[in-house]
Amino acid sequence: VSSEQIQGDYLEFGVSRGSTLIQAFHQIRRSYLDRAADLSGIHSPSQHQSVRALWDGMRFFAFDSFQGLPELTGPDLDTRDFADGKFAFRQEDFLSRAGRNGVDLSKVVTIPGWFADTCCDETISRHDMRAAAFVHIDCDLYESTKVVLKFIEPLLVDGTILIFDDWYAFRGNPTLGEQRAFHEWAPTQSHLTFSEFQKEGPW
């Protein structure tokens, strides 16, 4: 993203204790600042400044109920891993932990509440959200992921990176969980092309 100079914010859906957002903050910051340093002296000052401006303008949106998972319904009931209230972590504790771990809280925007209530046009308008460089989806559930994918549609740009944290939950069944939500949603986005970039981790 830094080398291709993709403009936009970092959006994470389901932050819980904030471990992923903390890691993302530091890695993205390092990537942008290293890229800006590489351009310094060998390219025009404007290129260096444009990369630095991308980092300076990036915000880290933390969407979470801060009450844990919602009540499971429909296909999401087919699991032993997830339950109503799991992963609950207070918003103030999330922010405190992020700050203690070196995250610049002036760049963090928390969006507390259930996705069905917060993933809406009003949120986009209120925060002047224009583009997403990164979207980290840690919703776990099919119903939650459906809502998030619909919400991010106007924010996707050429080069946006989508990360699914629990892609292989629900025993890796493509008719359940995040996989099902994506496979239903992607064909409706005929103007977009999706390319698998990397797989990692147990999920």
Secondary structure by P-SEA (a helix, b strand, c coil): ccccccbbbbbbcccccaaaaaaaaaaaaaaaaaaaaaacccccaaaaaaaaaaaaabbbbbbcccccccccccccccccccccccccccaaaaaaaaaaacccccccccccccccccccaaaaaaaccccccbbbbccccaaaaaaaaaaaccccccbbbbbbcccccccccccccaaaaaaacccccccbbbbbccccccc
